Amino acid sequence: MITDKLKELVATYIQGIAINSAKIGQGGNSTSPAATTLDVQIGTTTSIFSAIKSDDNVVEVQAVFQGSSSDMTGKVIREFGILDSSNNLLARVNFDGVGPFSSNENLEVFFLLEVE
């Protein structure tokens, strides 16, 4: 068992230091904990990226990707990843495909991480 204080400290570290950016991709297979990259990453970067602590042990990540990016237009998105400052994949979520996106649409993704 870890204490509530350690949960809070770990969440603070994740929110303030570990999480740095997000990527999306077209891969949609199951997630392996040994994964180091997204399956089929596309080069789109976020127009908005934030990670906040919404509770002592919960980190909420928000990422917005713009359809005006030539990499996203016309594509179906099936995976989302969170990376650190060295581009190490920290978390990956696959989901049912959304899209294809036109140049005037955005994709907004929310990711909740709870330290237990």
C-alpha positions in Angstrom: 0.0 0.0 0.0 1.2 3.5 -0.8 0.0 6.5 1.2 -2.3 9.3 -0.1 0.7 11.6 0.2 2.8 9.5 -2.2 -0.1 9.2 -4.6 -0.3 13.0 -4.6 3.5 13.4 -5.1 3.6 10.9 -8.0 0.6 12.7 -9.7 2.4 16.0 -9.2 5.6 14.6 -10.8 3.6 13.2 -13.8 1.7 16.4 -14.3 4.6 18.8 -13.9 7.6 17.0 -15.2 7.0 13.6 -16.9 4.2 14.5 -19.4 5.3 16.8 -22.2 3.4 16.2 -25.5 0.8 14.1 -27.3 0.6 12.4 -30.7 -2.1 10.7 -32.7 -2.0 7.9 -35.2 -3.9 5.5 -37.4 -3.0 2.3 -35.7 -5.8 0.6 -33.8 -4.6 -2.8 -32.5 -4.3 -3.7 -28.9 -1.9 -1.8 -26.7 1.3 -3.5 -25.4 3.0 -2.1 -22.3 6.3 -2.7 -24.1 5.3 -0.3 -26.9 7.8 2.5 -27.5 6.0 4.4 -30.3 2.5 4.7 -31.7 1.7 2.0 -34.3 1.1 4.4 -37.2 2.0 7.9 -36.0 1.1 10.9 -38.1 3.2 14.1 -37.8 0.4 16.3 -36.5 1.3 18.3 -33.4 -1.1 19.7 -30.9 -2.4 23.3 -31.0 -3.4 22.9 -27.4 -1.7 20.6 -24.8 -2.3 20.8 -21.1 -1.9 18.5 -18.1 -3.5 19.6 -14.8 -4.1 17.9 -11.5 -7.9 17.8 -11.0 -7.6 16.0 -7.7 -4.7 15.0 -5.4 -4.1 11.9 -7.4 -5.7 12.5 -10.8 -4.1 14.1 -13.8 -6.2 15.3 -16.7 -4.6 15.7 -20.1 -6.2 17.7 -22.9 -4.8 17.7 -26.5 -6.3 19.4 -29.5 -5.1 18.5 -33.0 -6.0 20.8 -36.0 -7.5 19.4 -39.1 -5.7 22.1 -41.1 -2.5 20.0 -40.6 -1.9 18.3 -43.9 -1.0 15.1 -42.0 -4.4 14.8 -40.5 -6.7 15.9 -43.3 -8.5 12.9 -44.8 -7.3 10.4 -42.2 -9.1 8.2 -39.7 -7.5 8.4 -36.2 -7.4 5.3 -34.0 -4.7 5.9 -31.4 -3.5 8.6 -29.0 -0.2 8.7 -27.1 1.4 10.8 -24.4 5.1 11.4 -24.5 7.8 12.8 -22.3 10.4 15.5 -23.3 12.6 12.8 -24.8 9.7 11.5 -27.0 9.4 8.3 -24.9 5.9 6.9 -25.1 4.4 7.0 -21.6 0.8 6.0 -22.4 -1.1 4.8 -25.5 -4.8 4.4 -26.0 -6.4 2.8 -29.1 -10.0 3.4 -29.9 -12.6 3.0 -32.7 -11.6 5.2 -35.6 -12.8 8.8 -35.8 -12.7 10.7 -39.1 -11.8 11.3 -41.8 -11.1 14.9 -40.9 -11.5 17.9 -43.2 -9.2 20.9 -43.0 -11.6 22.9 -40.9 -12.2 20.2 -38.2 -10.2 19.7 -35.0 -9.8 16.5 -32.8 -9.9 17.1 -29.1 -8.7 14.2 -26.8 -9.0 13.9 -23.1 -7.0 11.4 -21.0 -7.5 10.8 -17.3 -4.7 9.2 -15.3 -5.4 8.2 -11.7 -2.5 7.2 -9.4 -3.6 4.4 -7.1 
